[in-house]
Amino acid sequence: MLNKPVLVESLIVFIIVLFVHAVVWDRYSWCAVALAVQAFYVQFKWDRLLQLGGAVFQFRTAANSGLLPASMVIPLLGIVMKERCKSAGIVYFERFGIVVASTGMLVALFLSVIAVGITKPVPTNTCILTGIAGSIIIYTMKHSLTVSEVIEVLEVLLIFVYLSMILLYLLPRCFTPGEALLVLGGISFVLNQLIKRSLNVIEGRGDPIDFFLLVAVVGVILLGLFFTVLFIFMDSGTWISSMFFHMMTAVLGLGVIMPWLYRLIQRNPLFWLLQFLFQTQTRVYLLVYWTFLAASACGVVLYQNAKRSSESKKHQASTITRKYFHFIVVATYVPGLIYDRQLLYVAAVLCLAVFIFLEYIRYFRIKPFGQTLRHLLSLFLDERDSGPLILTHIYLLLGMSLPVWLFPRSCAPKGTLPGAGALVPYSGVLAVGVGDTIASVFGSTMGEIKWPGTKKTFEGTMTAIFAQIIAVALILIFDSSVNLNSSYAWILASVSLVSLLEAYTTQIDNLLLPLYLQIMFMA
């Protein structure tokens, strides 16, 4: 039997799916519902495999498989994007939304088939449901996609298969199956988009900041794969290896990534970046302000490590201490969203590249800073960092940034979507920066009534919902571009459902919650 928290988590996801399709019902809605039912059954089997230790790869412990909540994210994002762009009359991005939805469904279905295939004995009922769901999805894709779009979907699936085989083997216990689906599925889609746009660069679709995101993400991932393979054959902790690491990083960056970006944007990437960052006085003020906040975050890390040295070697940062970084991130993102979203977009990409690069230095123990980073960041470890990588801070950055990166700018001619859609870029701020932070702080300090089967408290969840509603009111006051058009009931329902999901999910909430809130707002 599934335990109660998993059942409640699944119920919340089903409610979100039905809410979304009550607004945007079409042929893909049948596919999404069939995929949700099938993923629920497969999750039951995969959870049992994880408990028995029978999974092929080593996944993150102390969490369920998370297959159902993860399986619905990419398809729902594609469906709501399709509807938004269809209403705006942007055919290219309407078709793009269909490709995203189809890709998400096929990747989730593939992962489910793998899970069913390695279960012993093979679950008959689950196989039947998987066959029915797969038939509905493939039939719908056959009548919805062009030949080139089918090829694109299959390309993403092929990249996903190879990345899964490589990264899940090299990085044991870093992901649950659901988290692997989200992270590796996203990377696969980004890599395929970069290849596609590089081959069709003459068409000139997209602007430089979109290309900047694609090249930065793919560049740091390929850099990590290169050094992972290289350091299988040599010790990464020596000075010679460290010098080789820095030298090859410069060679790959200047010899591969920069020319690639130059081909896409048709100008020198460094000159374009400098011109972009210092284009207006507002951007200069924001950069100075963000530099101060970054220095404050570093100060918190150093101060907490000084306390550990003076008090106890086993001293660990408390939940409230870790939430300091959530407050700092909120203070970073809100001014950017109000005054210059394009600058925030590019700055978030740069921060992601820096965070991943520093994690490579820590993981490979690259001199002279590798061991120091290991010591400093070990203070902030929790049960979610059970693998060789420390990903919590990267997930926090992704959760805040994905709603900004995935905002369909081309389908919002005035720079914002109508109704609740105007809050889409604020999804990360509301779900993670405000909701998750307030729930943790108030739940751990004043909470007494626990949700059944979890450590989360009723008081924490209710306070989080209330805090997010106040945050929405403040956004209305300070951001004149936001016009909710009396969609307050939908906003309250969206915030409440996502807050309940935070109370029951064992997946990385920094990654999952903003995406679900964005889906609800876009619907």
Secondary structure, DSSP 8 states (H G I E B T S, - for coil): ---HHHHHHHHHHHHHHHHHHHHS-SHHHHHHHHHHHHHHHHHHHHHHHHHHT--SS---SSS---HHHHHHHHHHHHHHHHHHHHHHT-HHHHHHHHHHHHHHHHHHHHHHHHHHHTSSS--HHHHHHHHHHHHHHHHHHHTT--HHHHHHHHHHHHHHHHHHHHHHHHSTTS--HHHHHHHHHHHHHHHHHHHHHHHTGGG--S-HHHHHHHHHHHHHHHHHHHHHHHTTSS-TTSHHHHHHHHHHHHHHIIIIIHHHHHHHHSS-HHHHHHHHHTSSHHHHHHHHHHHHHHHHHHHHHHHHHHHHHHH-TT----HHHHHHHHHHHHHHHHHHHHH-HHHHHHHHHHHHHHHHHHHHHHHHT-TTTHHHHHHHHGGG--TT--SSS--HHHHHHHHHHHHHHT--GGG-TTSS-SGGGGGGGGHHIIIIIIIIHHHHHHHHHH--SB-TTSS-BHHHHHHHHHHHHHHHHHHHHH-TT---TT-HHHHHHHHHHHHHHHHH--S-HHHHHHHHHHHHHH-
